[in-house]
Amino acid sequence: MKKFISKLQQLPEYQKKIIFFTVMGVAALLAGFFFMQSAKQNVAKIGSSLNSVNLPKIELPTNPNSDNTNKAE
């Protein structure tokens, strides 16, 4: 490990930047993947809990004068 660090320290600045941004990009992709997996599981839990809620049905009165079209007046 010490040899690896010393090799990195001896590299030119542009190569250090390339390695740094590559490592950070891979880490960000991995973090994003795990975040999406966690979010998917949490949304599924919310969906399953919403299915178990029994809400009362709401009946709306119908208007006999309405022709149910969206005409601009």
N, C-alpha and C positions, 0 to 999 in steps of 0.2 A: 504494500500500500504506500509506503514511504517513497519507493522508486517511482510509482505512478504519479504521485503528487509532484515530485521533483521534475518529472518529465513535462507535466502540465505547466509548471512554473517557467520552464525554459522555452516554451513555445512562443511564437510571435503573438502580438496582441490580437490580430484579426482571427487567428486560429482559436485563441481562447474564447473570443466572442462567439464564434461559430459553435464551439462545443457547448458553451453556456446556454445559448438560445435553443440549441437542439435538445439538450437535457430538460430545459424548462418547458419546451413545447410538448415533449413526450409526457412529462409530469402533468401538464395541464390537460392533455387528452385523457390520461388515466383518471384524473380527478373528475373530469366531465363525464366520463363513462360511468364511474361509480355513483356520481350524483344523479344521473339519469336513471340508473337502475333503482336507486333508493326512491326517487320521485315516482317512478312507475309503480313500485310496491305500495307507496303511501296513497296514491290516487286509487289504486285497486281496493285498498282498505276502506277508503271513504265511499267508494261506489258500492261496496258490499254492505256498508252500514246504512247507506241511504235506501237500499232496496228493502231493508227490514222495517223502515218507518212506514206506518199506515196513515196516510193523510186523507182527510175527508174529501169526497168528490164535490166539486162546485158546479152547480147547474146554472148556466146563464140563460136568462129569458131571451127568446128570439123576437126580433122586431119584424112583424109582418109587412111593414112598409119598406123594408130594406131589400134590395135585390142582390146583395152580397157581391157587388163588383166594386172595384176601386177606380171609379170614374172621377176625373178631376172636374170640379164644378167651377 
